Every structure is written in structure tokens, then in C-alpha cells.
């Protein structure tokens, strides 16, 4: 591969990464909208926002999915714990 080819490849790869990042943000937005709907249903049902059993099951499920995609399970866990933490915050502050 020549330097010019490598430079073009780098540009293509970065464009692909940007597209993936845009998709991740779009999916996080969709998840947030679902979380708001979830909070409203929980309010009607008078159930707590925090469901430890559900949270643990979610983390284990995504770690298995991540492992199948050759991702570090601990990395996947950290990412999803942050997502869950934000989801609980959204439920507490925006949907109550």
C-alpha cells in the first residue's frame, strides 16, 4: 500500500467510524424516548424506577452479546451501566 492509498483508506475508515458514531447517538435517542414512556407506565403502576433484577439481567445479556462480537465483556458492562444510570436519571428527573 502506498502512502497515498493509506491516506485514502484512513479517510474512508474515519468516515465509516463517524457513521457508526452517528448511529450510536441515534439509537441512544431512541432508547431515551422509550425510557420516558417506561417511566410513565411505572408511575401509573406505582412501581419503583430502579429494578435491580432487570438491571443485572440486562448487563449479563449485553456482556454475552458483546463477547459474541469479540468485545471485552467488562467494557460492555461499563458502557451499559452508564446507559442504565442515565436512564434512571431521566426517569427520576424528566418523567416524574
Backbone as CSV, one residue per row, in Angstrom:
resi,resn,N_x,N_y,N_z,CA_x,CA_y,CA_z,C_x,C_y,C_z
1,UNK,0.853,-1.169,0.000,0.000,0.000,0.000,0.902,1.237,0.000
2,UNK,0.583,2.149,-0.865,1.364,3.384,-0.945,0.869,4.367,0.109
3,UNK,1.660,5.385,0.433,1.186,6.407,1.372,-0.108,7.077,0.897
4,UNK,-0.245,7.312,-0.392,-1.477,7.934,-0.902,-2.673,7.003,-0.706
5,UNK,-2.470,5.716,-0.930,-3.547,4.741,-0.718,-3.899,4.637,0.767
6,UNK,-2.870,4.647,1.592,-3.091,4.577,3.033,-3.856,5.805,3.519
7,UNK,-3.520,6.968,2.976,-4.216,8.200,3.355,-5.686,8.134,2.946
8,UNK,-5.955,7.628,1.744,-7.341,7.488,1.277,-8.091,6.467,2.132
9,UNK,-7.414,5.378,2.478,-8.034,4.351,3.329,-8.355,4.913,4.709
10,UNK,-7.436,5.674,5.267,-7.653,6.303,6.565,-8.897,7.192,6.521
11,UNK,-9.036,7.950,5.456,-10.192,8.836,5.298,-11.490,8.022,5.226
12,UNK,-11.486,6.925,4.458,-12.668,6.059,4.346,-13.028,5.431,5.693
13,UNK,-12.013,4.965,6.394,-12.254,4.333,7.698,-12.840,5.347,8.674
14,UNK,-12.277,6.526,8.720,-12.785,7.552,9.638,-14.216,7.948,9.298
15,UNK,-14.531,8.007,8.005,-15.901,8.309,7.595,-16.841,7.198,8.074
16,UNK,-16.387,5.947,7.963,-17.180,4.820,8.460,-17.379,4.887,9.961
17,UNK,-16.332,5.232,10.688,-16.436,5.360,12.151,-17.406,6.481,12.509
18,UNK,-17.321,7.599,11.803,-18.262,8.700,12.051,-19.701,8.244,11.835
19,UNK,-19.929,7.447,10.800,-21.271,6.931,10.541,-21.758,6.020,11.663
20,UNK,-20.878,5.176,12.149,-21.236,4.298,13.270,-21.542,5.139,14.510
21,UNK,-20.704,6.132,14.792,-20.932,7.001,15.952,-22.276,7.716,15.841
22,UNK,-22.606,8.199,14.643,-23.903,8.850,14.431,-25.045,7.876,14.727
23,UNK,-24.870,6.624,14.296,-25.882,5.608,14.561,-26.031,5.310,16.043
24,UNK,-24.921,5.280,16.771,-24.968,5.043,18.217,-25.764,6.158,18.897
25,UNK,-25.492,7.399,18.526,-26.208,8.532,19.137,-27.696,8.463,18.789
26,UNK,-28.013,8.108,17.564,-29.420,7.983,17.160,-30.115,6.898,17.993
27,UNK,-29.444,5.771,18.186,-30.015,4.694,18.996,-30.172,5.108,20.454
28,UNK,-29.227,5.864,20.977,-29.361,6.358,22.353,-30.572,7.279,22.478
29,UNK,-30.810,8.079,21.452,-32.004,8.931,21.453,-33.282,8.111,21.441
30,UNK,-33.313,7.051,20.647,-34.484,6.160,20.628,-34.675,5.489,21.983
31,UNK,-33.565,5.089,22.598,-33.643,4.441,23.911,-34.201,5.415,24.939
32,UNK,-33.759,6.665,24.885,-34.242,7.684,25.817,-35.748,7.876,25.687
33,UNK,-36.240,7.911,24.466,-37.686,8.062,24.256,-38.446,6.886,24.864
34,UNK,-37.913,5.684,24.717,-38.543,4.510,25.325,-38.490,4.575,26.846
35,UNK,-37.381,5.066,27.378,-37.232,5.190,28.828,-38.281,6.158,29.395
36,UNK,-38.541,7.237,28.689,-39.573,8.183,29.145,-40.946,7.514,29.169
37,UNK,-41.245,6.736,28.148,-42.521,6.008,28.124,-42.580,4.981,29.255
38,UNK,-41.447,4.321,29.496,-41.353,3.344,30.575,-41.650,3.997,31.920
39,UNK,-41.069,5.164,32.148,-41.260,5.867,33.418,-42.726,6.214,33.635
40,UNK,-43.403,6.629,32.579,-44.830,6.962,32.708,-45.644,5.731,33.067
41,UNK,-45.337,4.602,32.451,-46.040,3.359,32.779,-45.748,2.934,34.217
42,UNK,-44.496,3.064,34.636,-44.144,2.717,36.015,-44.894,3.600,37.008
43,UNK,-45.051,4.873,36.659,-45.759,5.798,37.544,-47.210,5.360,37.714
44,UNK,-47.865,5.002,36.627,-49.254,4.544,36.682,-49.362,3.267,37.511
45,UNK,-48.407,2.374,37.324,-48.421,1.101,38.043,-47.880,1.211,39.468
46,UNK,-47.328,2.378,39.784,-46.746,2.613,41.112,-45.649,1.599,41.435
47,UNK,-44.775,1.385,40.443,-43.622,0.509,40.662,-42.369,1.377,40.677
48,UNK,-41.352,0.955,41.414,-40.143,1.778,41.513,-39.392,1.877,40.182
49,UNK,-38.675,2.965,40.038,-37.861,3.159,38.846,-36.747,2.132,38.797
50,UNK,-36.083,1.939,39.913,-34.936,1.026,39.944,-35.412,-0.405,40.109
51,UNK,-35.015,-1.258,39.182,-35.324,-2.692,39.222,-33.994,-3.439,39.116
52,UNK,-33.436,-3.744,40.253,-32.101,-4.357,40.318,-32.032,-5.664,39.532
53,UNK,-33.063,-6.485,39.632,-33.079,-7.769,38.923,-33.021,-7.551,37.418
54,UNK,-33.829,-6.624,36.922,-33.841,-6.305,35.488,-32.487,-5.748,35.052
55,UNK,-31.915,-4.870,35.859,-30.624,-4.266,35.530,-29.523,-5.325,35.431
56,UNK,-29.474,-6.224,36.398,-28.454,-7.280,36.377,-28.635,-8.196,35.166
57,UNK,-29.887,-8.534,34.838,-30.153,-9.387,33.679,-29.728,-8.688,32.390
58,UNK,-30.001,-7.390,32.291,-29.612,-6.617,31.108,-28.097,-6.626,30.947
59,UNK,-27.380,-6.378,32.024,-25.920,-6.329,31.962,-25.360,-7.692,31.538
60,UNK,-25.876,-8.751,32.098,-25.391,-10.084,31.725,-25.700,-10.387,30.263
61,UNK,-26.882,-9.997,29.811,-27.278,-10.241,28.418,-26.360,-9.504,27.450
62,UNK,-26.111,-8.214,27.707,-25.276,-7.449,26.771,-23.808,-7.881,26.838
63,UNK,-23.365,-8.348,27.995,-21.994,-8.877,28.076,-21.858,-10.113,27.197
64,UNK,-22.870,-10.975,27.206,-22.838,-12.161,26.334,-22.854,-11.752,24.865
65,UNK,-23.706,-10.783,24.526,-23.753,-10.287,23.145,-22.410,-9.692,22.738
66,UNK,-21.824,-8.909,23.632,-20.532,-8.306,23.351,-19.454,-9.349,23.147
67,UNK,-19.465,-10.346,23.997,-18.460,-11.416,23.882,-18.586,-12.117,22.536
68,UNK,-19.822,-12.320,22.075,-20.046,-12.952,20.772,-19.504,-12.087,19.629
69,UNK,-19.399,-10.782,19.863,-18.849,-9.858,18.863,-17.374,-9.560,19.107
70,UNK,-16.767,-10.338,19.999,-15.339,-10.223,20.341,-15.014,-8.907,21.048
71,UNK,-15.982,-8.414,21.819,-15.762,-7.218,22.636,-15.406,-7.652,24.051
72,UNK,-14.651,-6.837,24.728,-14.306,-7.100,26.119,-15.579,-6.985,26.965
73,UNK,-15.985,-8.057,27.663,-17.220,-8.023,28.447,-17.233,-6.922,29.512
74,UNK,-16.075,-6.637,30.107,-16.015,-5.589,31.118,-16.269,-4.211,30.492
75,UNK,-15.764,-4.000,29.293,-16.014,-2.755,28.566,-17.507,-2.607,28.286
76,UNK,-18.124,-3.673,27.795,-19.561,-3.645,27.501,-20.343,-3.363,28.778
77,UNK,-19.937,-3.978,29.881,-20.627,-3.746,31.155,-20.534,-2.281,31.570
78,UNK,-19.359,-1.700,31.483,-19.194,-0.288,31.870,-20.072,0.610,31.008
79,UNK,-20.059,0.384,29.708,-20.872,1.201,28.802,-22.345,1.096,29.176
80,UNK,-22.834,-0.117,29.382,-24.249,-0.283,29.673,-24.628,0.164,31.076
81,UNK,-23.714,0.064,32.012,-24.029,0.608,33.345,-24.175,2.129,33.263
82,UNK,-23.373,2.774,32.434,-23.534,4.223,32.226,-24.867,4.534,31.557
83,UNK,-25.234,3.729,30.570,-26.515,3.932,29.888,-27.665,3.749,30.875
84,UNK,-27.604,2.710,31.679,-28.660,2.450,32.663,-28.711,3.570,33.702
85,UNK,-27.556,4.020,34.154,-27.507,5.115,35.124,-28.195,6.358,34.546
86,UNK,-27.890,6.671,33.297,-28.528,7.818,32.656,-30.030,7.592,32.496
87,UNK,-30.429,6.375,32.184,-31.853,6.072,32.020,-32.618,6.277,33.327
88,UNK,-32.020,5.862,34.432,-32.669,6.073,35.733,-32.756,7.563,36.039
89,UNK,-31.700,8.304,35.722,-31.704,9.756,35.939,-32.815,10.416,35.116
90,UNK,-32.946,10.014,33.869,-34.015,10.549,33.021,-35.372,10.253,33.629
91,UNK,-35.545,9.032,34.114,-36.832,8.671,34.715,-37.123,9.489,35.971
92,UNK,-36.131,9.675,36.805,-36.327,10.429,38.047,-36.617,11.893,37.795
93,UNK,-35.910,12.500,36.838,-35.967,13.937,36.682,-36.880,14.448,35.581
94,UNK,-37.145,13.628,34.580,-37.903,14.145,33.439,-39.284,13.538,33.291
95,UNK,-39.516,12.398,33.886,-40.778,11.736,33.655,-41.645,11.635,34.902
96,UNK,-41.218,12.233,35.976,-41.992,12.128,37.224,-42.730,13.379,37.543
